[in-house]
C-alpha cells in the first residue's frame, strides 16, 4: 500500500503560503493549512485537505491542526513555516517583542509540536520561508530583519541536533515577490529586473520537500532574482 505524504503549511491562506499549499498538493501531498483567516480553511477544502483558522504562534491553535492531521492521515512528512517598520532606534520594546514572537517563535513553536512526530517516523522535512534579509539584514524592516537572522543560527543548531533522526531543515529566502506592492525602485535593483512570483518560491519549497533534495539540509536558498548575488 502506498503511504500518503502529508504536509502542514502555516500562513497558508493567501500569497506565498497558498502557492506552497497548491504546489505540495500538485506534488502528491495531503495538506493541512493554518491561517489567521477563513481563507486557509477554504483553500484546504478546495485541495482536499484540512484547514484550521488560528495562529501558528498559538500552541493551542497549531496543536489542533496537528491533531486533526494525525487523526486523518497518521503522519506528518513536511512542515512549511511561513509568516506574513520604522526607523531602527525608534522601535519600542513592544515592536521588538512582536518581531520575536512572530518571526522566531512562529517557527519554533510549530517545530516543537511536529518534530516528535517526525522522530517516531524516523523521517521528516522542515522548510522555513523567510525573506532574504535573514542573511543580509536590511534597515527597511529592522525588527523582523534582526530576529530572522537568528533563524539561520537556529537552523544550524537544529541540523546538529536532529540529523540523526533523519529530519532535514532548510530555509527558502524570497526577495521582492509580486504578492506585495511593486515599487519601481526595488524592481530595477533586482538583476533579473522583475519581482518574483509566489509560484517560483513555492517551486523551491517543493524541491526541498522532495526526495530529490534528500541530501540537502541546513541550507538557505535565496529566491530573489539575484539580489543576494555571490561576490567573487
C-alpha positions in Angstrom: 0.0 0.0 0.0 1.3 3.4 -0.9 1.9 5.7 2.1 0.3 9.2 1.6 2.7 12.0 2.0 1.4 14.7 4.4 2.5 18.4 4.7 1.4 21.2 7.0 1.7 24.8 5.8 1.4 27.8 8.2 0.1 31.1 7.0 -1.3 29.2 4.0 -4.5 31.2 3.3 -3.1 33.7 0.7 0.1 34.7 -1.1 3.2 32.6 -0.9 1.7 30.3 1.7 -1.3 29.5 -0.5 1.0 28.9 -3.5 3.1 26.5 -1.4 0.0 24.6 -0.4 -1.0 24.3 -4.1 2.5 23.2 -5.1 2.7 20.5 -2.5 -0.8 19.2 -3.4 0.3 19.0 -7.0 3.3 17.1 -5.8 1.1 14.4 -4.2 0.9 15.7 -0.6 -2.1 15.8 1.5 -2.1 19.2 3.0 -3.1 20.8 6.3 -3.3 24.6 6.4 -3.4 27.0 9.3 -4.1 30.7 8.7 -5.5 33.6 10.7 -8.4 34.0 8.3 -11.0 31.6 6.9 -9.2 31.7 3.6 -6.9 28.9 4.8 -9.8 26.6 5.6 -11.4 27.4 2.2 -8.2 26.6 0.3 -7.8 23.4 2.3 -11.3 22.3 1.3 -10.6 23.1 -2.3 -7.4 21.0 -2.2 -9.0 18.1 -0.3 -7.0 18.9 2.8 -7.6 20.1 6.4 -7.8 23.7 7.4 -7.8 25.5 10.8 -8.3 29.1 11.4 -5.9 30.4 14.0 -2.3 31.4 14.6 0.8 29.2 14.2 2.2 31.2 17.2 -0.5 29.7 19.4 0.3 26.2 20.7 -3.4 25.5 21.1 -4.3 26.5 17.5 -1.4 24.8 15.9 -1.8 21.7 18.1 -5.4 21.4 17.0 -4.2 21.2 13.3 -1.5 18.7 14.2 -4.1 16.5 16.0 -6.5 16.7 13.1 -3.9 15.9 10.5 -2.6 12.9 12.5 -6.1 11.6 13.1 -6.9 11.7 9.3 -3.6 10.6 7.9 -1.5 9.3 10.7 1.8 11.1 9.9 3.5 14.4 9.1 6.2 14.4 6.5 6.7 18.1 5.8 6.3 21.3 7.8 6.5 24.6 6.0 6.6 27.7 8.2 5.7 31.0 6.6 4.8 34.3 8.2 3.0 37.0 6.7 8.5 49.4 10.3 10.0 52.0 11.3 13.5 53.6 12.0 15.9 51.2 13.8 16.4 53.1 17.0 12.8 54.4 17.1 11.3 51.0 17.7 9.8 50.3 21.1 10.0 47.2 23.2 6.6 46.1 22.1 7.7 46.1 18.4 10.9 44.1 19.1 8.9 41.6 21.2 6.3 41.3 18.4 9.1 40.6 15.9 10.5 37.9 18.2 7.1 36.3 18.7 6.2 36.3 15.0 9.4 35.6 13.2 11.2 33.3 15.5 8.8 31.8 17.9 6.4 31.4 15.0 8.9 28.9 13.7 10.0 27.3 17.0 6.5 26.5 18.3 5.3 24.6 15.3 8.6 22.7 15.1 8.3 21.7 18.8 4.9 20.1 18.1 5.8 18.4 14.8 9.4 17.1 15.5 8.3 14.4 18.0 6.0 13.0 15.2 8.9 13.0 12.7 11.2 11.4 15.3 8.8 8.5 15.6 8.7 8.2 11.8 12.5 8.5 11.6 11.9 11.0 8.7 10.8 14.5 8.1 11.4 17.8 6.4 11.0 21.4 7.7 11.3 24.3 5.3 11.2 27.8 6.8 10.1 30.6 4.4 11.7 33.8 5.5 12.7 36.9 3.5 16.1 37.4 2.0 17.2 39.8 4.7 17.5 36.9 7.2 21.1 36.6 5.9 21.6 40.2 4.7 19.8 42.3 7.3 18.0 45.4 6.0 17.1 48.6 7.8 13.8 48.6 5.8 12.2 46.1 8.3 14.7 46.2 11.2 12.9 44.2 13.9 12.0 41.3 11.6 15.4 41.5 9.9 17.3 41.1 13.2 15.1 38.4 14.5 15.1 36.4 11.3 18.9 36.4 11.4 18.5 34.3 14.5 16.6 31.8 12.4 19.7 31.0 10.5 21.5 30.2 13.7 18.6 28.1 14.9 18.7 26.1 11.6 22.4 25.2 12.2 21.6 24.1 15.7 18.6 22.1 14.6 20.8 20.2 12.0 23.3 19.3 14.7 20.5 18.0 17.0 18.2 16.2 14.6 20.0 14.9 11.6 20.4 11.6 13.4 16.5 11.5 13.4 16.6 11.8 9.6 14.9 15.2 9.8 16.1 17.9 7.4 15.7 21.6 7.8 16.3 24.3 5.2 15.3 27.9 4.6 13.9 29.5 1.5 14.5 33.2 1.3 12.3 35.1 -1.1 13.3 38.6 -2.3 10.7 41.0 -3.7 7.7 38.9 -4.7 4.6 40.2 -6.5 2.3 39.3 -3.7 3.3 42.8 -2.3 3.0 46.2 -4.0 5.5 46.5 -6.8 7.8 49.5 -6.4 9.8 50.6 -9.4 13.0 51.4 -7.5 13.1 48.0 -6.0 12.3 46.3 -9.3 15.2 48.0 -11.1 17.6 47.0 -8.3 16.9 43.3 -9.0 19.4 41.8 -11.5 16.6 40.0 -13.3 14.7 43.3 -13.5 11.4 42.0 -12.1 9.6 40.9 -9.0 9.4 37.2 -8.4 6.2 35.1 -8.4 4.7 33.3 -5.4 4.8 30.1 -7.6 8.5 30.4 -8.0 9.0 30.4 -4.3 6.6 27.5 -4.0 8.6 25.5 -6.5 11.8 26.0 -4.5 9.9 24.8 -1.4 8.5 21.8 -3.3 12.0 20.8 -4.4 13.4 21.0 -0.8 10.5 18.9 0.4 11.1 16.3 -2.2 13.2 13.1 -2.3 15.4 14.8 -4.8 16.7 17.0 -2.0 17.2 14.2 0.4 20.9 15.1 0.9 20.3 18.8 1.4 20.0 20.2 4.9 21.0 23.2 6.9 20.9 25.4 3.8 19.4 28.8 2.9 18.2 29.1 -0.7 17.6 32.7 -1.9 14.8 33.1 -4.5 15.4 36.8 -5.2 16.3 37.3 -8.8 20.0 37.8 -7.9 19.7 40.5 -5.2 21.9 38.5 -2.9 24.3 37.5 -5.7 27.6 36.0 -4.7 30.8 38.1 -4.8 34.0 36.5 -6.1 
